[in-house]
Amino acid sequence: MDTIDYLSTLSVTPRWLRAAANRRALSNFLSVKVSTLKKLVSTISESLPPEAGFMPPEIITRILKHPDFPEVLNKFGTATDPTALESSYSNLASTVASLCAGGTTTEEGVRISPVMVMGTYPKIMVLENGAAKVTATVQFLNEVIGLPMRDVSMCLERHPALFGVKITDLKRGAAYMTEIEIGDAGPDGEENPLAKVVRAFPHLLTLRVPQMAKVVNFLRSIGVVNVGRFVTRVPPILGSDVDHDLLPKWEELDRLGITTYNLVRFPAYFSYPLPRILSRYSYLDSKGIPATSRPLDEVLRGSDLDFARELCGEETEGSFVEFAKRMEKEGKEAAESAAPPTPQAVPAAAPGGE
C-alpha cells in the first residue's frame, strides 16, 4: 500500500489530495514512508483510553490537513537514529496519555480531549517532554490562575497553543496583567481577578509582556487613567498592533473632536474595523450631523439599517451602503496610486550593441 492509498483509508478525499498537490503540500506526505504515517496514527490511537475508541476519520483528516502537520511529519520521517525515533514515539504516547488523564486532575470525569487538541495544535505531538508540559500547564491554569478543572479543560481544548508557551512566560504574562489590575474578582471577591478574563480569552496568555506593555503605554499616552478597568472591558486589545490598528483609530477620534472621556465610556471602539468607523462618521458628516452629537456606541454598534434609521432618519440603509462602497473603492484606488511603482526589468543589450 502506498501513501496515497493509505491516506484514502483515513477518509482523505481525492478533492483534498488534488488541492494539496496544487499547493505542493502533498509532497510532505510523499516524502516519508507510509509506515511512518501508520505508526503515527497507531501510536495516537493506542494511547487513547478504551472508552475513547479509535480516532474518528474526520479528526485524523483534520490533523493531516493542518498547516503545522508537516513539521510533525518531518520530525518522525527524517529521523535516522532508531533510538531517538523510538523516544519520539514514546514521548507522543505519554503526551496523549497525559491529555486523557487531564494532567494531574483528580476530579472525576474531567479530561482534556487529545483529538481536539491535536486537531488544532498538531505541534503538541513533538513537544519535548510533552507529558510534563501538559501537567505543568494544567497546574498553572488551575493553581495560579485559579480556574476550576472543567474550565481548564475547556480553555486548553479551545486554545491548545498554550501548551507551546514556556511556563515561565505564562507566569510572566499573568504577573504583568495582575500588576496592571486586569480582571474582576467577582461578587464574593474570592476568584482570582484574572480567572474570568482567561476563561473567556485564553489566548491572552500567549502574548509577550513587551507587546502588552506597548498597548498599555499607548492607552496611558492618550489619557486613559484606569488602564486595568479599560482593558478588562475589552481584553483582546492587549494583542492589538498599536502602530497599524490602535493609533489610526485614535487619530480619527482626535480629528473628530471626540475625547478620551467618550472613549473610556466605550472601550469596545477599538474592536471595530477602521473602514466601519470612517464610513459611518463620514456619512454623518455628509448629512450635517456633528460627530460629537451621538455617543460612540450608538454610531458603531447597530446594523447598517439601524444606523441609517436611528441616526440619519432614513427608511432604508441603501444610501449609506452605496456611500460606504464608494469610500472603500476610493480608498483602494488612493492606496494603489500611492504605492511605489514596480521596478521594470532593464532589457539586456543586443549582442554587439554599445
BALONU-807289 format. One line per field, with one value per residue (C-alpha): residue number from 1; residue in three letters; chain; y, z, x. Coordinates in nm, 3 decimals. Example, Ala and Ser with C-alpha at 12.3 -4.5 7.8 and 13.67 -1.06 7.14 Angstrom:
<rs>
num 1,2
residu ALA,SER
chaine A,A
yy -0.450,-0.106
zz 0.780,0.714
xx 1.230,1.367
</rs>
This chain:
<rs>
num 1,2,3,4,5,6,7,8,9,10,11,12,13,14,15,16,17,18,19,20,21,22,23,24,25,26,27,28,29,30,31,32,33,34,35,36,37,38,39,40,41,42,43,44,45,46,47,48,49,50,51,52,53,54,55,56,57,58,59,60,61,62,63,64,65,66,67,68,69,70,71,72,73,74,75,76,77,78,79,80,81,82,83,84,85,86,87,88,89,90,91,92,93,94,95,96,97,98,99,100,101,102,103,104,105,106,107,108,109,110,111,112,113,114,115,116,117,118,119,120,121,122,123,124,125,126,127,128,129,130,131,132,133,134,135,136,137,138,139,140,141,142,143,144,145,146,147,148,149,150,151,152,153,154,155,156,157,158,159,160,161,162,163,164,165,166,167,168,169,170,171,172,173,174,175,176,177,178,179,180,181,182,183,184,185,186,187,188,189,190,191,192,193,194,195,196,197,198,199,200,201,202,203,204,205,206,207,208,209,210,211,212,213,214,215,216,217,218,219,220,221,222,223,224,225,226,227,228,229,230,231,232,233,234,235,236,237,238,239,240,241,242,243,244,245,246,247,248,249,250,251,252,253,254,255,256,257,258,259,260,261,262,263,264,265,266,267,268,269,270,271,272,273,274,275,276,277,278,279,280,281,282,283,284,285,286,287,288,289,290,291,292,293,294,295,296,297,298,299,300,301,302,303,304,305,306,307,308,309,310,311,312,313,314,315,316,317,318,319,320,321,322,323,324,325,326,327,328,329,330,331,332,333,334,335,336,337,338,339,340,341,342,343,344,345,346,347,348,349,350,351,352,353,354
residu MET,ASP,THR,ILE,ASP,TYR,LEU,SER,THR,LEU,SER,VAL,THR,PRO,ARG,TRP,LEU,ARG,ALA,ALA,ALA,ASN,ARG,ARG,ALA,LEU,SER,ASN,PHE,LEU,SER,VAL,LYS,VAL,SER,THR,LEU,LYS,LYS,LEU,VAL,SER,THR,ILE,SER,GLU,SER,LEU,PRO,PRO,GLU,ALA,GLY,PHE,MET,PRO,PRO,GLU,ILE,ILE,THR,ARG,ILE,LEU,LYS,HIS,PRO,ASP,PHE,PRO,GLU,VAL,LEU,ASN,LYS,PHE,GLY,THR,ALA,THR,ASP,PRO,THR,ALA,LEU,GLU,SER,SER,TYR,SER,ASN,LEU,ALA,SER,THR,VAL,ALA,SER,LEU,CYS,ALA,GLY,GLY,THR,THR,THR,GLU,GLU,GLY,VAL,ARG,ILE,SER,PRO,VAL,MET,VAL,MET,GLY,THR,TYR,PRO,LYS,ILE,MET,VAL,LEU,GLU,ASN,GLY,ALA,ALA,LYS,VAL,THR,ALA,THR,VAL,GLN,PHE,LEU,ASN,GLU,VAL,ILE,GLY,LEU,PRO,MET,ARG,ASP,VAL,SER,MET,CYS,LEU,GLU,ARG,HIS,PRO,ALA,LEU,PHE,GLY,VAL,LYS,ILE,THR,ASP,LEU,LYS,ARG,GLY,ALA,ALA,TYR,MET,THR,GLU,ILE,GLU,ILE,GLY,ASP,ALA,GLY,PRO,ASP,GLY,GLU,GLU,ASN,PRO,LEU,ALA,LYS,VAL,VAL,ARG,ALA,PHE,PRO,HIS,LEU,LEU,THR,LEU,ARG,VAL,PRO,GLN,MET,ALA,LYS,VAL,VAL,ASN,PHE,LEU,ARG,SER,ILE,GLY,VAL,VAL,ASN,VAL,GLY,ARG,PHE,VAL,THR,ARG,VAL,PRO,PRO,ILE,LEU,GLY,SER,ASP,VAL,ASP,HIS,ASP,LEU,LEU,PRO,LYS,TRP,GLU,GLU,LEU,ASP,ARG,LEU,GLY,ILE,THR,THR,TYR,ASN,LEU,VAL,ARG,PHE,PRO,ALA,TYR,PHE,SER,TYR,PRO,LEU,PRO,ARG,ILE,LEU,SER,ARG,TYR,SER,TYR,LEU,ASP,SER,LYS,GLY,ILE,PRO,ALA,THR,SER,ARG,PRO,LEU,ASP,GLU,VAL,LEU,ARG,GLY,SER,ASP,LEU,ASP,PHE,ALA,ARG,GLU,LEU,CYS,GLY,GLU,GLU,THR,GLU,GLY,SER,PHE,VAL,GLU,PHE,ALA,LYS,ARG,MET,GLU,LYS,GLU,GLY,LYS,GLU,ALA,ALA,GLU,SER,ALA,ALA,PRO,PRO,THR,PRO,GLN,ALA,VAL,PRO,ALA,ALA,ALA,PRO,GLY,GLY,GLU
chaine A,A,A,A,A,A,A,A,A,A,A,A,A,A,A,A,A,A,A,A,A,A,A,A,A,A,A,A,A,A,A,A,A,A,A,A,A,A,A,A,A,A,A,A,A,A,A,A,A,A,A,A,A,A,A,A,A,A,A,A,A,A,A,A,A,A,A,A,A,A,A,A,A,A,A,A,A,A,A,A,A,A,A,A,A,A,A,A,A,A,A,A,A,A,A,A,A,A,A,A,A,A,A,A,A,A,A,A,A,A,A,A,A,A,A,A,A,A,A,A,A,A,A,A,A,A,A,A,A,A,A,A,A,A,A,A,A,A,A,A,A,A,A,A,A,A,A,A,A,A,A,A,A,A,A,A,A,A,A,A,A,A,A,A,A,A,A,A,A,A,A,A,A,A,A,A,A,A,A,A,A,A,A,A,A,A,A,A,A,A,A,A,A,A,A,A,A,A,A,A,A,A,A,A,A,A,A,A,A,A,A,A,A,A,A,A,A,A,A,A,A,A,A,A,A,A,A,A,A,A,A,A,A,A,A,A,A,A,A,A,A,A,A,A,A,A,A,A,A,A,A,A,A,A,A,A,A,A,A,A,A,A,A,A,A,A,A,A,A,A,A,A,A,A,A,A,A,A,A,A,A,A,A,A,A,A,A,A,A,A,A,A,A,A,A,A,A,A,A,A,A,A,A,A,A,A,A,A,A,A,A,A,A,A,A,A,A,A,A,A,A,A,A,A,A,A,A,A,A,A,A,A,A,A,A,A,A,A,A,A,A,A,A,A,A,A,A,A,A,A,A,A,A,A
yy 0.000,0.339,0.672,0.784,0.458,0.483,0.845,0.733,0.482,0.773,0.945,1.192,1.274,1.287,1.651,1.736,1.535,1.738,2.064,1.955,1.865,2.209,2.385,2.131,2.014,1.659,1.632,1.648,1.320,1.152,1.232,0.989,0.618,0.502,0.303,0.632,0.761,0.430,0.432,0.788,0.706,0.379,0.540,0.804,0.561,0.306,0.576,0.662,0.502,0.219,0.435,0.689,0.438,0.491,0.846,0.937,0.957,1.323,1.407,1.227,1.414,1.742,1.675,1.574,1.886,2.126,2.365,2.265,1.891,1.882,1.984,1.684,1.456,1.582,1.503,1.138,1.096,1.225,1.066,0.837,0.730,0.437,0.510,0.878,0.785,0.538,0.805,1.044,0.787,0.721,1.095,1.119,0.828,0.973,1.315,1.170,0.969,1.281,1.471,1.186,1.195,1.571,1.641,1.584,1.629,1.404,1.536,1.260,1.287,1.585,1.517,1.709,1.577,1.479,1.469,1.828,1.944,1.767,1.866,2.234,2.218,1.924,2.056,1.912,1.574,1.680,1.894,1.787,1.624,1.669,1.486,1.704,2.015,1.910,1.861,2.194,2.389,2.233,2.311,2.672,2.737,2.556,2.673,3.009,3.146,2.971,2.809,2.503,2.192,2.191,2.543,2.439,2.160,2.398,2.659,2.409,2.249,2.591,2.725,2.437,2.663,2.739,2.408,2.556,2.852,2.818,2.810,3.097,3.306,3.214,3.323,3.641,3.736,3.662,3.863,4.162,4.151,4.128,4.421,4.650,4.522,4.347,4.137,4.124,3.927,3.869,3.943,3.729,3.857,3.505,3.437,3.537,3.858,3.711,3.392,3.540,3.708,3.395,3.178,3.396,3.480,3.210,3.326,3.636,3.417,3.361,3.733,3.858,4.122,4.379,4.351,4.407,4.688,4.874,4.870,4.980,5.266,5.377,5.387,5.592,5.830,5.914,5.985,5.656,5.668,5.337,5.111,4.793,4.869,4.974,4.652,4.437,4.562,4.475,4.222,4.135,4.488,4.361,4.175,4.469,4.632,4.982,5.140,4.990,4.944,5.142,5.461,5.521,5.468,5.712,5.967,5.950,6.016,6.306,6.451,6.428,6.604,6.301,6.294,6.023,6.068,5.942,5.661,5.536,5.500,5.266,5.079,4.839,5.122,4.974,4.639,4.784,4.786,5.126,5.121,5.090,5.384,5.602,5.527,5.592,5.917,6.039,5.967,6.159,6.450,6.437,6.471,6.765,6.564,6.653,6.358,6.459,6.467,6.091,5.852,5.621,5.308,5.444,5.518,5.186,4.911,4.879,4.727,4.940,4.961,5.070,5.329,5.470,5.479,5.587,5.827,5.952,5.945,5.730,5.447,5.206,5.153,5.164,5.516,5.452,5.116,5.277,5.558,5.305,5.112,5.430,5.515,5.168,5.188,5.537,5.421,5.128,5.349,5.603,5.329,5.188,5.527,5.598,5.265,5.285,5.164,4.813,4.822,4.734,4.492,4.656,4.482,4.317,4.492,4.334,4.148,4.388,4.691,4.978
zz 0.000,-0.097,0.084,-0.136,-0.076,0.298,0.310,0.129,0.406,0.650,0.463,0.293,-0.018,-0.375,-0.385,-0.094,-0.248,-0.570,-0.376,-0.171,-0.488,-0.634,-0.333,-0.306,0.039,-0.087,-0.128,0.254,0.277,-0.018,0.120,0.411,0.418,0.455,0.756,0.931,0.885,1.001,1.310,1.396,1.370,1.562,1.838,1.892,1.881,2.107,2.367,2.395,2.679,2.577,2.621,2.372,2.089,1.767,1.647,1.409,1.047,1.020,1.316,1.158,0.836,1.024,1.178,0.845,0.674,0.940,0.814,1.106,1.043,0.801,1.094,1.288,0.991,0.935,1.296,1.252,0.880,0.871,1.190,1.125,1.479,1.573,1.944,1.903,1.680,1.933,2.201,1.990,1.959,2.332,2.402,2.177,2.353,2.700,2.587,2.461,2.780,2.991,2.798,2.853,3.224,3.239,3.356,3.730,3.795,4.040,3.950,3.824,3.457,3.383,3.077,2.802,2.459,2.278,1.942,1.986,2.097,1.821,1.558,1.636,1.755,1.596,1.729,2.069,1.920,1.903,2.216,2.414,2.740,2.629,2.923,3.174,2.978,2.984,3.360,3.421,3.203,3.373,3.716,3.615,3.500,3.799,4.079,3.963,3.759,3.981,3.715,3.815,3.626,3.399,3.285,3.246,3.013,2.813,2.780,2.662,2.412,2.270,2.266,2.286,2.170,2.542,2.565,2.343,2.574,2.837,3.191,3.285,3.005,3.114,3.468,3.347,3.138,3.419,3.663,3.428,3.380,3.757,3.803,3.584,3.761,3.478,3.575,3.812,4.135,4.119,4.378,4.651,4.591,4.616,4.249,4.104,3.910,3.604,3.603,3.430,3.162,3.093,3.083,2.805,2.626,2.699,2.404,2.604,2.798,2.478,2.448,2.538,2.808,2.576,2.336,2.615,2.764,2.431,2.429,2.793,2.735,2.431,2.631,2.901,2.641,2.510,2.859,2.982,3.357,3.479,3.218,3.407,3.404,3.037,2.928,3.144,2.935,2.605,2.687,2.325,2.290,2.459,2.139,1.906,1.680,1.817,1.506,1.244,1.437,1.758,1.657,1.330,1.517,1.788,1.531,1.371,1.708,1.769,1.426,1.500,1.833,2.035,2.367,2.581,2.820,2.549,2.458,2.816,2.823,2.520,2.511,2.251,1.999,1.933,1.835,1.531,1.192,1.077,0.749,0.952,1.169,0.874,0.665,0.944,1.063,0.707,0.629,0.937,0.822,0.475,0.642,0.854,1.177,1.418,1.521,1.886,1.885,1.938,2.173,2.012,2.084,1.911,1.597,1.574,1.741,1.530,1.189,0.877,0.881,1.247,1.178,0.876,1.052,1.403,1.342,0.989,0.974,0.660,0.590,0.442,0.453,0.075,0.054,0.331,0.186,-0.152,0.022,0.213,-0.106,-0.281,0.013,0.007,-0.368,-0.343,-0.054,-0.254,-0.555,-0.337,-0.178,-0.519,-0.658,-0.351,-0.374,-0.525,-0.886,-0.953,-1.085,-1.451,-1.573,-1.790,-2.129,-2.200,-2.460,-2.803,-2.893,-3.036,-2.912,-2.733
xx 0.000,0.142,0.093,-0.199,-0.384,-0.330,-0.448,-0.764,-0.835,-0.828,-1.113,-0.879,-1.079,-0.944,-1.053,-0.823,-0.540,-0.571,-0.577,-0.276,-0.090,-0.160,-0.011,0.272,0.160,0.121,0.497,0.526,0.336,0.501,0.846,0.801,0.733,0.376,0.493,0.572,0.218,0.077,0.296,0.190,-0.179,-0.146,0.063,-0.205,-0.498,-0.332,-0.264,-0.633,-0.831,-1.066,-1.377,-1.241,-1.220,-1.026,-0.992,-1.278,-1.157,-1.257,-1.031,-0.738,-0.804,-0.816,-0.475,-0.324,-0.459,-0.332,-0.058,0.166,0.143,0.442,0.661,0.533,0.576,0.929,1.022,0.934,1.000,1.357,1.486,1.781,1.866,1.636,1.676,1.584,1.290,1.156,1.196,0.985,0.707,0.726,0.706,0.398,0.228,0.290,0.169,-0.160,-0.197,-0.137,-0.403,-0.650,-0.573,-0.636,-0.283,-0.279,-0.650,-0.826,-1.173,-1.398,-1.486,-1.261,-1.049,-0.874,-0.968,-0.647,-0.825,-0.946,-0.602,-0.409,-0.664,-0.599,-0.239,-0.052,0.279,0.191,0.287,0.651,0.678,0.982,0.874,0.515,0.356,0.539,0.440,0.074,0.089,0.268,0.023,-0.278,-0.133,-0.062,-0.417,-0.567,-0.339,-0.201,-0.492,-0.745,-0.960,-1.163,-1.056,-1.359,-1.265,-0.901,-1.008,-1.228,-0.951,-0.692,-0.927,-1.018,-0.663,-0.413,-0.128,-0.092,0.094,0.364,0.433,0.703,0.565,0.796,0.642,0.289,0.370,0.538,0.235,-0.009,0.201,0.202,-0.176,-0.218,0.019,-0.193,-0.506,-0.684,-0.982,-1.276,-1.269,-1.644,-1.913,-1.761,-1.408,-1.267,-1.193,-0.857,-0.937,-0.766,-0.972,-1.275,-1.061,-0.853,-1.166,-1.306,-0.979,-0.717,-0.503,-0.404,-0.161,0.038,0.116,0.462,0.495,0.661,0.368,0.114,0.323,0.324,-0.056,-0.075,0.170,-0.029,-0.353,-0.186,-0.043,-0.393,-0.522,-0.667,-0.606,-0.751,-0.593,-0.680,-1.051,-1.035,-0.863,-1.092,-1.384,-1.209,-0.930,-0.832,-0.693,-0.374,-0.287,-0.356,-0.099,-0.051,0.101,-0.131,-0.455,-0.496,-0.315,-0.508,-0.836,-0.735,-0.622,-0.967,-1.133,-0.899,-0.978,-1.349,-1.307,-1.415,-1.232,-1.077,-1.368,-1.604,-1.366,-1.340,-1.718,-1.695,-1.360,-1.504,-1.450,-1.107,-1.260,-1.439,-1.262,-1.138,-1.340,-1.663,-1.559,-1.461,-1.769,-2.019,-1.869,-1.814,-2.178,-2.292,-2.079,-2.236,-2.575,-2.463,-2.480,-2.195,-1.975,-1.997,-2.377,-2.404,-2.222,-1.965,-2.166,-2.477,-2.279,-2.095,-2.295,-2.606,-2.658,-2.643,-3.023,-3.029,-2.762,-2.949,-3.286,-3.200,-2.912,-2.974,-3.353,-3.366,-3.608,-3.352,-2.979,-2.935,-2.796,-2.543,-2.435,-2.364,-2.175,-1.962,-1.885,-1.770,-1.547,-1.395,-1.331,-1.178,-0.962,-0.826,-0.756,-0.575,-0.365,-0.273,-0.175,0.038,0.221,0.571,0.585,0.703,1.062,1.075,1.339,1.605,1.624,1.955,2.169,2.172,2.491,2.746,2.548,2.710
</rs>
